[in-house]
């Protein structure tokens, strides 16, 4: 079954490492009603934000999820260059239709610190998700998800998968080998996740090394860094390296009031 690939995840291969890293914001639907979400997204975009992700680590009531997607896409519909991506933490977090949605980050593999460090989504699950996306005509963004932050972050607490300890040379070797393998197998996105409420962001050195591998093997694959980024200074660590720096908890806390400060830090 052929997958529809989001046009927002197709950079031309002759482009250099991005000189401009864009800012994205993730919305966790249970944490605010759709009306508040829409107001925050409007403010975020007015101050220079570039993309919106929707999803969470736990179960979200389907009606609440769909109402949130609708509220966000009503705001973003005014601009053709603001993608809305779904980051599903549960199979129920897939929109009913493709209106206003640029794609779903469809996890094909997870790298975390458990057993041999690798956690593959079951084949039936991947086929099920691919089938739903095809049926609903929603682009699939084949994603390598790298869990690399605080073991007490919500994603680890809910999934039971511990993050990679990237201070370990063994873990770094596994990371780079895994990234190289999956880039050769056609992934569209590498997503570094330190986790919601993580005390620190992803390891900058590891992100730089992954950027270098991407540019050698598959320059069209995008790199997103998320979690543990609560100040413009932390965001700046990934300027010119990641394609998108993704902010969640910090903007939830202050209503995205300082979006412009983060945008300036990335440029």
Phi, psi and omega in degrees: 000119182289141179259139175275123184262135181296132178296339179287349180248038178225084174278145177293139187291341182274002178282144176284179173307135187301131177277340180240116175268130183267161182253129175240159181233134178256137180249126174257103191310320182293345188274350175199148179292158182306322181297316178294320177303313181300318180296319180292319180295319178300316179295317180300315182289323179297329183266009173113002176296155189238340184204159180230134172247147179230128178159174180201169184285334186249190181286137176237132178304127184307319180297318179295318179298310182295323178293325177293315178302316180297318180297319181292313184291335175294325178285315186283346183297341180288345181231128183280348184251020175248099181285147171245118181247147177258129178247086191284123173265001183202150181299338179284351183268053175234124184301155179288337180211175185262005183299114177080359182256124182281337179165168176246129175288102186265102185294123173259343182196150176236131172255118179212174185266072179216122182065242180270020178078352187244139181226103182269134174298137178305143183304318181297323179295314180297319179293322179296312180296315180300321179295318179296316181297319179295316181298320183269001178058044177254127180302140178260129178251098185293118194236133169266117185259120183248112180269117194214030185233234186276124178297344178267000178294156188300324183297322178286322180296323182277318184277335185081002179265121179279150181284159172295138173266095188281006169278349180269130179295327178296315180295321179296320179296317178297318179301307185293321176297316181296317179298314179301316180299312185284332173296322179289345180255021166083031176285152181261344187208137169250123186242107175277122182237110174278339176103147176299135181069015175296145182284342179209158181281183178299156179296117185299319181299319179293321179297319178298316179296320178294320176304316181296320179293318178303314184292337177277314189269316188209076184300343180280351179279130182269155183239122179241136177242130187218152173091137175073014181252105185239359179222156175302326179298320177292322177297322183298336179303334186249009179296132180076001180247300177279152173284323178223137167255127188251128182245135179234280187303320182298315180288331174298323183286326184241011177070023178065028183295328184256029178307316183300326178295320178291320179299317179297322181295333183271356185230000000 
